[in-house]
């Protein structure tokens, strides 16, 4: 529960008529009043172990008839009986009767403050219904201004509500370039590259902004670009945009004369007839995909030591049989040498898990040797790739520097 909320656990008593008021002595009049309250407000059948929107209830405090405060592993909230929930004004009411603990609980406290007067809060003290209601209404005005105005009939003034002030600020700047990200400039370290976005149109652009000016704003998210004094960078070239994997088509007519066993031929023909649905909803056979749309490469995935054979088409994995994977050898094998070596490591992991105790040490030794081979291959591949990465990074920086030098005042 939040630090400014009630210290619920173990302070209100166990569920049940007596448990609701277990922290104080009661005479017959108290008991009669308790039953009268229950007749008016009903009950909530929630206890430890019950399901809540935040997981299984680890604690359930029935603080009053029709109100239970629950804690789950990561969050918590309040559950109201149908009678209690019906008393919540419609603009603030959750049909489920559940109100989470961070903000929505103040809705319950504002409408049912009397139910909280016997709860000991974070200070260990109880509070009056008037104090509880006043504090809750202040929170509702701050965070739920539209609903607050509907319920109370009041008009919220600037400065009285954080959420309303945010709404007004966004409305005032919906046609301006407002902060949407920043980075250090390559050519002018005393400037930042600020990405601005116009909320009304979705247009984005990058601007050179003096760092000293940028730091004067307490909340960077509210920095507003002035195109008449902040230089705008030209748009990035298309070649700077990230490129997807290359798709290549292949002529499969030669497979008709390929030397295959009858079983392999049957598996191949079955796989080529298999239909797949793409991201646009189009349905094609695997043969049509390979010959008309294109694929990236052949690849193998491992799960629990078992191999899965398939073709990659961008991020899609088109599963095929081992026989088909082998027959389609005109499509390149996309695995690196290190990934092939790691398949052996994964296979040994699966064997170790299933092996008898006296066989495991020998398999662990093989696994260690296989992993050493994999590590050496991967390190070699990284060394080969680093110069390419460095060159690409330098090229990217050069292109960015050129854009910065070409930055101009927007006219």
Secondary structure, DSSP 8 states (H G I E B T S, - for coil): --TTSB--TTTS--SSTTGGGTTS---HHHHHHHHHHHHHH------TT-EETTEE-SEEEEEETTEEEEE-SS-EEEEE-HHHHHTS-GGG--TT-EEETTTTHHHHHHH-GGGGTT--BTTS----HHHHHHHHHHHHHHH-HHHHHHHH-----TTS-HHHHHHHHHHHTTTSEEEEEEEE-SS-TTEEEEEEEETTT--EEEEEEEHHHHTT-SSGGG-B--TTTSEE-----GGGS------B----GGGGGS---HHHHHHHHHHHH-EEE-TTS-EEEHHHIIIII-B-EEEEEEETTEEEEEEEETTEEEEE-HHHHHHTTTS-B---HHHHHHHHHHHHHHHHHHS-HHHHHHHHHHHHHHHHHHHHHHHHHHHHHHHHHHHHHHHHHHHHHHHHHT-EE--
